[in-house]
Amino acid sequence: MTKLIVVPTPVGNLEDITFRAIRALKEADLILAEDTRTTAVLLKHYNIQNRMQSHHKFNEHRSVEQLASRIRSGEQVALVSDAGTPSISDPGFLLVRECVRQGVDVECLPGATAFVPALVNSGLPCDTFCFEGFLPLKKGRQTRLKELATESRTIVFYESPHRLLKTLTQLSEYFGEERPASISREISKLHEETVRGSLRELMAHFTSNNPRGEIVIITGGYMKPSNKDKNKESIKN
């Protein structure tokens, strides 16, 4: 039975891919790639020569109905993004939804995604957490930060290096500068780094050290002040 296979690809080291994912890519009639040039590097590494087609956020809304119909007609299609698991802050959701709508079988393979190692490596509670991905760039950004300020679970954000300091400043403003946090960058790559501390300390670190690479920010959840803390505050006042 033909199907859409969602295939996670490495976020850094090309060896971070499963045998099953490689087999799925080799057996696919068509590989949908966010950027065919990026995926070509991976395919060459594993000697995979299957046909590719560009599938990204600027064209996916126009092609999902046709692609789902092609799969239903007998093509085996693999979907990949530039790195990690498609649909997680990457294209993919629209095609999966359309396949479900048309009754096309969808199989998502387990595999790489950037936030899991960053979350586990943060040292912050990860028994429960919420994934925010990229914050809105403009409209709704402040509203969302206000809502998240009292979120009790650990929170996961994605960010680009050139916006990191601005985001840390805003998180400090809404969450408090002593909120514990962790920043991981270049996950699974040669210069992988995780820096932990308060939001204030992280702002100071990345003011002195220019951030590079893809960024995952983990912040601790909101904790209600204890009676002891409230009494201290009353004495100060």
C-alpha positions in Angstrom: 0.0 0.0 0.0 1.4 3.4 -1.0 1.8 6.0 1.6 3.4 9.3 2.6 6.4 8.6 4.8 7.6 11.5 7.0 11.3 11.0 7.4 13.4 12.9 10.1 16.9 13.8 8.9 20.0 14.8 10.9 20.1 18.2 12.6 23.9 18.2 12.4 26.0 15.0 12.2 25.0 13.1 9.1 25.3 9.8 11.0 22.2 10.8 13.2 19.8 9.0 10.9 18.2 5.6 11.3 18.6 2.6 9.1 14.9 2.6 8.5 14.9 6.3 7.4 17.7 5.5 4.8 15.7 2.5 3.5 12.5 4.7 3.2 14.5 7.3 1.2 15.9 4.6 -1.1 12.5 3.0 -1.7 10.6 6.2 -2.4 9.4 7.1 -5.9 9.7 10.7 -5.0 11.4 12.7 -2.2 9.9 16.0 -1.2 12.6 18.3 0.1 12.4 21.7 1.8 15.7 22.6 0.0 16.8 20.1 -2.7 20.4 21.4 -2.4 20.6 20.6 1.3 18.9 17.2 0.9 21.3 16.4 -2.0 24.2 16.4 0.4 22.5 13.8 2.6 21.5 11.7 -0.3 25.0 11.7 -1.8 26.4 10.7 1.5 24.2 7.6 1.5 24.4 7.0 -2.2 20.7 7.6 -2.8 19.8 8.8 -6.3 16.0 9.0 -6.2 14.1 11.9 -7.7 13.5 15.0 -5.6 11.0 17.8 -5.7 11.0 21.1 -3.9 8.4 21.3 -1.1 8.6 24.4 1.2 6.5 26.9 2.9 6.2 29.1 -0.2 4.7 26.5 -2.5 3.3 23.7 -0.3 -0.2 25.2 -0.1 -0.5 25.0 -3.9 0.7 21.5 -4.3 -0.6 19.4 -1.4 -3.9 18.3 -3.0 -2.1 17.1 -6.2 0.6 15.3 -4.2 -1.9 13.5 -2.0 -3.7 12.4 -5.1 -0.4 11.1 -6.6 0.3 9.0 -3.5 -3.3 7.6 -3.6 -2.7 6.7 -7.2 0.3 4.5 -6.4 3.4 6.6 -5.7 5.5 6.1 -2.6 6.5 9.6 -1.4 9.0 10.5 1.4 8.9 14.0 3.0 12.0 15.6 4.5 12.9 19.0 5.8 16.3 20.6 5.8 17.0 19.1 9.3 15.0 17.3 12.0 11.4 16.1 11.8 9.1 17.7 9.2 6.1 19.7 10.5 8.0 20.7 13.7 8.6 24.4 12.9 9.1 23.2 9.3 6.9 22.5 6.3 4.9 19.3 6.3 1.7 19.8 8.3 -0.4 20.9 5.2 0.5 17.8 3.3 -0.1 15.4 6.2 -3.5 17.1 6.8 -4.4 16.7 3.1 -3.4 13.1 3.0 -5.5 12.4 6.1 -8.4 14.2 4.4 -8.1 12.1 1.2 -7.7 8.8 3.2 -4.0 8.4 2.2 -1.9 6.4 4.7 0.7 8.5 6.6 3.7 7.1 8.5 6.0 9.2 10.5 9.3 7.6 11.4 11.0 8.4 14.7 14.2 10.3 14.6 16.1 13.5 15.0 14.6 16.7 16.3 16.6 19.6 17.8 14.5 20.4 20.9 14.7 16.9 22.5 18.5 16.9 23.2 18.4 20.6 24.2 15.6 19.9 26.7 17.2 16.9 28.2 20.6 18.6 28.3 19.2 21.8 30.0 19.0 20.3 33.5 15.5 21.7 33.8 12.5 19.6 34.5 11.4 17.7 31.4 8.7 15.4 32.7 6.2 18.0 31.4 7.0 20.8 29.0 5.4 22.9 26.3 6.9 23.5 22.8 6.5 27.0 21.5 8.9 26.9 18.5 9.5 30.4 17.1 7.6 33.2 18.8 5.6 35.5 16.5 7.9 38.1 15.0 5.6 41.1 15.5 1.8 40.7 15.8 0.9 38.8 18.9 4.4 38.5 20.3 3.9 40.5 23.4 0.5 38.9 24.1 2.0 35.4 23.8 4.9 36.3 26.2 2.4 37.6 28.7 0.5 34.4 28.5 3.6 32.3 28.9 4.9 34.3 31.9 2.8 32.2 34.3 3.2 28.8 32.4 4.4 26.3 35.1 5.9 23.8 32.7 9.4 24.1 31.1 9.1 26.0 27.8 11.0 25.3 24.6 11.6 28.0 22.0 13.5 28.1 18.7 15.4 31.2 17.7 17.8 32.5 15.1 21.2 33.8 16.3 20.7 37.4 15.2 17.4 37.7 17.2 18.7 35.8 20.3 19.6 38.8 22.4 16.4 40.6 21.6 14.4 37.5 22.6 16.4 37.0 25.8 15.7 40.7 26.7 12.0 40.2 26.2 11.9 36.9 28.1 13.7 38.6 31.0 11.2 41.4 30.9 8.2 39.2 31.0 9.5 36.2 33.0 11.9 37.9 35.3 15.7 38.1 34.8 16.4 35.4 37.4 14.3 32.7 35.6 16.5 29.7 35.0 17.2 28.9 31.4 19.5 27.0 29.0 20.6 27.8 25.5 21.8 25.1 23.1 23.3 25.8 19.7 24.8 23.9 16.9 23.2 20.6 18.2 25.0 17.5 16.9 27.6 19.6 15.1 31.3 20.1 15.7 30.9 23.3 17.8 27.9 22.2 19.8 27.4 24.2 23.0 25.0 24.4 25.9 25.1 27.4 28.2 23.0 27.4 31.4 22.1 30.1 33.9 19.5 32.8 34.7 18.2 34.9 31.8 20.3 37.7 33.1 23.5 35.6 33.0 22.6 34.3 29.5 22.1 37.9 28.2 25.5 38.8 29.6 27.2 35.7 28.1 25.8 36.2 24.6 26.5 40.0 24.7 30.1 39.1 25.1 30.0 36.0 22.8 28.4 36.4 19.4 25.9 33.6 19.0 26.1 31.4 15.9 24.1 28.5 14.5 20.6 27.4 15.2 19.4 28.1 18.7 17.1 26.3 21.1 16.1 28.2 24.3 14.8 26.3 27.3 13.3 28.3 30.2 12.1 27.0 33.5 8.4 27.2 34.3 6.8 29.8 36.6 7.0 29.1 40.3 4.6 30.7 42.7 6.4 32.7 45.4 6.4 30.7 48.7 5.1 32.2 51.9 8.7 32.7 53.0 9.4 34.8 49.9 6.3 36.8 50.3 7.3 37.6 53.9 10.7 38.7 52.7 9.0 41.0 50.2 6.7 42.4 52.9 9.7 43.2 55.1 11.5 45.0 52.3 8.4 47.1 51.7 
